[in-house]
Amino acid sequence: MKDMIKQIVEADAEAKAFDEENQKSKEALAKEIDAQAKVIYDSYMSKADETIERQSAYIDKDIRHQWQDTRQKHKSVLIKLKSDFEANADKWSDEIAKRTIG
């Protein structure tokens, strides 16, 4: 009977040791998973930051180009309007005076 109780106690001790080992293994795996998740997250964020930086530079360049085009178009329109004014100012003034006076 003592042998049977001894075997039960030993089996219980082995089961507890096995359970503790499994718990430690579980905790170690959880830490490893957390570390790998952080590495993956950091890598993803680094790539995202690089993509944003590249796109930002591209967009800035495109906006500057569009601004220069718009500015050039406005200069062209202004030059045309000034030319039209210089060519037609007297005629327009006479026409306005005629219509006003009757």
HELIX and SHEET records of a PDB file:
HELIX    1   1 LYS A    2  ILE A  101  1                                 100    
END                                                                             
